[in-house]
Amino acid sequence: MAIMPAQIIHTSIDRDWQHVYDFAARPENMPLWASGLASGLEKDGDDWIADGPLGSVRVSFVPPNKFGVIDHTVTIESGLRVYNALRVVPNGDGCEVMFTLLRQPGLTDEQIQADADHVRRDLATLKTLMER
């Protein structure tokens, strides 16, 4: 497989990185800020199940860690697996939250732009929640 073009989408949050990580890494909290999972996540063994625009999806998260990593793989009903790299990184008294958006094969310019806009909105929502 060829290397996919990537965009790093990030936001600065004026809140301690550990607090942001502790909140954002909990799958139960994701529907509060990750609109693609707005229907909620239900535990299924080591994974989580969500209903979304593409049907039922399985989400597998990396274990909790001290590095701010919230990577997760989303598997849609067709079997397509999409790896999502999500990081919370200390930055002074606050943090940076960074999502690596990989352009999947076959996506049009309009579709990848819509995906990037979607991620930006989700990170803005997380920022609003964390800075209250």
Secondary structure as the mmCIF struct_conf table of DSSP 4:
data_model
#
loop_
_struct_conf.conf_type_id
_struct_conf.id
_struct_conf.beg_label_comp_id
_struct_conf.beg_label_asym_id
_struct_conf.beg_label_seq_id
_struct_conf.end_label_comp_id
_struct_conf.end_label_asym_id
_struct_conf.end_label_seq_id
HELX_LH_PP_P HELX_LH_PP_P1 ALA A 2 PRO A 5
STRN STRN1 ALA A 6 ILE A 13
BEND BEND1 ASP A 14 ARG A 15
HELX_RH_AL_P HELX_RH_AL_P1 TRP A 17 ALA A 24
TURN_TY1_P TURN_TY1_P1 ALA A 25 ALA A 25
HELX_RH_3T_P HELX_RH_3T_P1 PRO A 27 LEU A 32
TURN_TY1_P TURN_TY1_P2 TRP A 33 TRP A 33
HELX_RH_3T_P HELX_RH_3T_P2 SER A 35 LEU A 37
TURN_TY1_P TURN_TY1_P3 ALA A 38 SER A 39
STRN STRN2 GLU A 42 ASP A 44
TURN_TY1_P TURN_TY1_P4 GLY A 45 ASP A 46
STRN STRN3 ASP A 47 GLY A 52
TURN_TY1_P TURN_TY1_P5 PRO A 53 LEU A 54
STRN STRN4 GLY A 55 PHE A 61
HELX_LH_PP_P HELX_LH_PP_P2 VAL A 62 PRO A 64
BEND BEND2 LYS A 66 PHE A 67
STRN STRN5 VAL A 69 VAL A 69
STRN STRN6 HIS A 72 ILE A 76
TURN_TY1_P TURN_TY1_P6 GLU A 77 SER A 78
BEND BEND3 GLY A 79 GLY A 79
STRN STRN7 ARG A 81 ASN A 91
TURN_TY1_P TURN_TY1_P7 GLY A 92 ASP A 93
STRN STRN8 GLY A 94 LEU A 102
TURN_TY1_P TURN_TY1_P8 PRO A 105 GLY A 106
HELX_RH_AL_P HELX_RH_AL_P2 ASP A 109 MET A 130
TURN_TY1_P TURN_TY1_P9 GLU A 131 GLU A 131
#
